[in-house]
Amino acid sequence: MINFNRNYNCTLLKLSIILLILVSSEHCYGQQDDGQTISYVDKLAYGIDFSSDFSEFLVHNNDMDFHLITNNDVKMTLRMNYKFLNLSYGFAAGFLPGNDDDDLKGESKFTEYKVNMFLGQFVQNLFFDE
């Protein structure tokens, strides 16, 4: 008996490889250095980041196993960069969707402080997670 799905997948894979070779053989040009590079060394840069990563803990005991996950779906981070210094403060804002279900899942919190310093060829990272 012929397995149609297997033959179909092999054909699709072959076509994908041929298409990838044809597209990658096209000439590609990068950016040309026109001498108009902008330096942001002396500028203040700031931003807001949203992240959906979460902390997960697996606890194995003799007769019990626990699988614990925080109920904060979205984490918000405020960051600021100036010269050699990068500061950021992250937290789980209650006004974001998915972070307001303490009645259903119980209370949890997230707080994060980070300081990154770029000192010549060295980078120093200090952080605290709560």
C-alpha positions as CSV (number, residue, x, y, z in Angstrom):
1,M,0.0,0.0,0.0
2,I,1.3,3.5,-0.8
3,N,1.4,6.0,2.0
4,F,0.1,9.2,0.3
5,N,1.1,11.5,3.2
6,R,4.7,10.3,3.2
7,N,5.1,10.8,-0.6
8,Y,3.3,14.2,-0.4
9,N,5.7,15.4,2.4
10,C,8.8,14.2,0.5
11,T,7.6,16.1,-2.6
12,L,6.9,19.2,-0.6
13,L,10.3,19.0,1.1
14,K,12.0,18.7,-2.3
15,L,10.1,21.7,-3.7
16,S,11.0,23.7,-0.6
17,I,14.7,23.0,-0.9
18,I,14.7,23.9,-4.6
19,L,12.9,27.1,-3.9
20,L,15.3,28.0,-1.1
21,I,18.3,27.4,-3.4
22,L,16.8,29.5,-6.1
23,V,16.0,32.4,-3.7
24,S,19.3,32.3,-2.0
25,S,21.3,32.3,-5.2
26,E,19.9,35.7,-6.0
27,H,22.4,38.5,-5.5
28,C,22.1,40.2,-2.1
29,Y,23.4,43.6,-1.3
30,G,24.0,45.0,2.2
31,Q,23.9,48.6,3.3
32,Q,26.6,50.8,1.8
33,D,28.6,52.9,4.2
34,D,27.8,56.5,3.2
35,G,29.5,58.2,6.1
36,Q,26.1,59.2,7.7
37,T,26.2,56.9,10.7
38,I,24.3,58.3,13.6
39,S,25.8,57.9,17.1
40,Y,23.4,57.6,20.0
41,V,26.1,57.6,22.7
42,D,25.1,61.0,24.1
43,K,21.4,60.5,23.6
44,L,18.8,59.3,26.1
45,A,17.0,56.2,24.9
46,Y,14.0,54.8,26.7
47,G,11.3,52.2,26.0
48,I,8.7,49.8,27.2
49,D,8.9,46.1,26.6
50,F,6.2,43.5,27.0
51,S,7.1,39.9,27.6
52,S,5.0,36.7,27.9
53,D,7.6,34.5,29.5
54,F,6.8,33.0,32.8
55,S,8.4,31.2,35.7
56,E,7.7,27.5,36.2
57,F,8.8,25.3,39.1
58,L,8.7,21.5,39.3
59,V,8.9,20.1,42.9
60,H,9.3,16.4,43.4
61,N,8.9,15.0,46.9
62,N,8.8,11.4,48.0
63,D,5.0,11.0,47.6
64,M,4.0,14.4,46.0
65,D,4.8,16.2,42.8
66,F,4.0,19.9,42.3
67,H,3.9,21.9,39.1
68,L,3.8,25.6,39.9
69,I,3.4,28.3,37.4
70,T,3.0,32.0,38.1
71,N,-0.4,33.5,37.0
72,N,1.2,36.6,35.5
73,D,0.7,36.3,31.7
74,V,2.3,39.5,30.6
75,K,5.3,41.3,32.1
76,M,6.0,44.9,31.5
77,T,9.6,46.4,31.5
78,L,10.5,50.1,31.5
79,R,14.1,50.7,30.3
80,M,16.4,53.6,29.9
81,N,19.8,53.8,28.2
82,Y,22.3,56.6,28.5
83,K,25.9,56.4,27.4
84,F,27.4,53.4,29.3
85,L,24.4,52.8,31.6
86,N,21.3,50.7,31.0
87,L,18.6,50.6,33.7
88,S,15.4,48.6,33.6
89,Y,12.5,47.9,35.9
90,G,10.1,45.0,35.2
91,F,6.8,44.2,36.8
92,A,3.5,42.4,36.2
93,A,1.0,45.2,35.8
94,G,-2.5,44.3,37.1
95,F,-4.2,46.4,34.4
96,L,-2.9,44.1,31.6
97,P,-5.1,41.3,30.4
98,G,-4.3,37.9,32.0
99,N,-2.7,39.5,35.1
100,D,-6.0,40.3,36.9
101,D,-7.1,36.8,37.8
102,D,-5.9,36.6,41.4
103,D,-9.4,35.4,42.6
104,L,-9.2,32.4,40.3
105,K,-5.5,31.4,40.5
106,G,-4.2,33.0,43.7
107,E,-1.9,36.0,44.2
108,S,1.5,36.1,42.6
109,K,3.8,39.0,41.8
110,F,6.8,39.7,39.7
111,T,9.4,42.5,40.1
112,E,12.8,42.8,38.4
113,Y,15.5,45.3,38.6
114,K,18.5,45.4,36.2
115,V,21.6,47.5,35.8
116,N,23.9,47.0,32.8
117,M,27.1,49.0,32.6
118,F,29.3,49.0,29.4
119,L,32.8,49.9,30.6
120,G,35.1,49.8,27.6
121,Q,35.5,46.2,26.6
122,F,33.8,45.0,29.8
123,V,30.1,44.5,30.6
124,Q,28.8,44.4,34.1
125,N,25.3,43.1,34.8
126,L,23.5,43.4,38.1
127,F,20.0,42.2,38.5
128,F,17.4,41.3,41.2
129,D,14.3,39.3,40.6
130,E,11.5,39.0,43.1
